[in-house]
Amino acid sequence: MLPTLRSLMRQRELALHLLTPEDALPAGALDAAIEWVHSSDLNDPTPFLSAGQVLLSTGTQFEGEPGAESVFAYVRRLHDAGVAGLGFGTEVVRAGTPEALLAACLQTGLPLFEVPYRTPFIAVARAASEMAAEERFARRSWSLGAQRAIAIAALRPDGLSASLEELSHQLGHWVALFNANGALERVFPAGALAEPADTMSSETAAGGAAALVDTVRREATRLLRRGQRASSTITAGGETLTLQTLGRREQLRGVLALGGSSELDQAGNEVVTAVIALAGLALEQNHSLDRARGQIRAAVLRALRLGDLELATSVSDGLWGELPSEPVRCAVVETRGGQLDAVTEHLEALVSEHPGTLFFAVDGGRLVLCIGDDGLPLLTELCAAFALRAGLSEPGGYTDLDRSRMQAEQAVARAGDGVGVSGFGEIARDGVLSYLGTTDAGAIGRAVLQPLIEHDAAQHSELLRTLRLWLEQNGQLDATAQLLGVHRHTVRARIAQIEKLLGRDLSGFHERAELWAALLVFAE
């Protein structure tokens, strides 16, 4: 940081004396950064001044005993120009500081200090310049040290996460990484952007934290949608947020976001710039590696399907570890929207944490998994974490992978829009006819039963209900009549009418089975 009036006053060799009490000045007036110290006795030096400078004067512009109005106009001009403070050199032109000048400075809130005769103005300017140079040198040294620490962190196994964590530590800010879909991937320190728990005693604090998370996410999404390299700085929740896209134009890989109670200075921005270049390169490399790994996984899956277990095992052993031991189950997982990248990244972590429990590959836009018995809980957790549905085959060997995949496909189709794992064994227990309900057989069943549907609607009869109950009672007239509350001859007459309307002889098993299937798949 640049020197301030407060730090300048603390230089004992200068013997400066503050005339305007701090409590009579605007808050932070003594802590404003000083960019330069200038001396002038012009009645209006503002054309030669800029905001943030300190002006030193001996008062020659005040002839005799200056009037209050002219002095106030002088001070007002300095205040409006953004001058950080006024130093008055005594015993050069006049003894002491004019009372009118002190009154005008108190009225406008401009800090006024006295420079004793023994302290030349050049000494004040030199002190401020040396303090600024020392600060710049210190910040430059810090910047180099921070960049060195981040570069060393980048050499760790997960270099990107280690670099971002070190950046957060060096800046004293939280650091967050959003992926190309605008989803929050990593935050350092952990939980810095987590929405508060319901148990928080302060609802206001909870709402503020949630609003901050939403603001950062929306801004990151906005930058990504532009499709160009861009940055932005916004203020939210009392924090200054800085966001920068990562990756090349039209191929953005994510957004780096930082937040803290203060803005970054030049040294801090230099460190962030270095990390942005590092993170962009890491994400680009990760994307290329992920694509290459995905192609290798797909090739291993093809080798398994072709029966080349030796090739698949050797590749897997070298890259991910052992394949799950037989017997294995095949799972097909359906993802939605932009979930695929996030899910495969999660699976990569699971493979690393639980070697030998599962293998996965992307085939035909779907995730295909080979899972051992000890990996089944991981599949359930995956579906719950990402709200996915999956189909799971019966146990089998790698030589039966095509059959197992077909079972998994049928199971996931049976699952409909639900979330979770649907096993092929459940379909087998329900029977073949119940599975027809997931196909287009419903339309065929309605067409078969249409004559009965139309007759019941026109005549207010119960032919369709009679047919269902009669088939359920295995064609027994007495049992059906009892359920319907009619005479057995009425049931016989209705069955005869049904045979006539449908053009079918219901005395044989085949015709009865056809109609039973039609009733099962037809939704009334």
Sequence and secondary structure as in RCSB ss.txt:
>XXXX:A:sequence
MLPTLRSLMRQRELALHLLTPEDALPAGALDAAIEWVHSSDLNDPTPFLSAGQVLLSTGTQFEGEPGAESVFAYV
RRLHDAGVAGLGFGTEVVRAGTPEALLAACLQTGLPLFEVPYRTPFIAVARAASEMAAEERFARRSWSLGAQRAI
AIAALRPDGLSASLEELSHQLGHWVALFNANGALERVFPAGALAEPADTMSSETAAGGAAALVDTVRREATRLLR
RGQRASSTITAGGETLTLQTLGRREQLRGVLALGGSSELDQAGNEVVTAVIALAGLALEQNHSLDRARGQIRAAV
LRALRLGDLELATSVSDGLWGELPSEPVRCAVVETRGGQLDAVTEHLEALVSEHPGTLFFAVDGGRLVLCIGDDG
LPLLTELCAAFALRAGLSEPGGYTDLDRSRMQAEQAVARAGDGVGVSGFGEIARDGVLSYLGTTDAGAIGRAVLQ
PLIEHDAAQHSELLRTLRLWLEQNGQLDATAQLLGVHRHTVRARIAQIEKLLGRDLSGFHERAELWAALLVFAE
>XXXX:A:secstr
   BHHHHHT GGG  EE S GGGS TTGGGSB  EEEE   S  GGG  TTEEEEE  TTS SS  HHHHHHHH
HHHHHTT  EEEEE SSSSSS  HHHHHHHHHHT  EEEE TTS HHHHHHHHHHHHHHHHHHHHHHHHHHHHHH
HHHTTSTTHHHHHHHHHHHHHTSEEEEEETTS EEEEESTTTT    TT S HHHHHHHHHHHHHHHHHHHHHHH
HTS  EEEEEETTEEEEEEEEEETTEEEEEEEEEESS   HHHHHHHHHHHHHHHHHHHHHHHHHHHHHHHHHHH
HHHHHTT HHHHHHHHHHHT     SSBEEEEEE  TTHHHHHHHHHHHHHHHSTTSEEEEEETTEEEEEE GGG
HHHHHHHHHHHT EEEE   B GGGHHHHHHHHHHHHHHHTT  EEEEHHHHHHH HHHHGGGTTHHHHHHHHHH
HHHHHHHHH   HHHHHHHHHHTTT HHHHHHHHTS HHHHHHHHHHHHHHHT  TTSHHHHHHHHHHHHH   
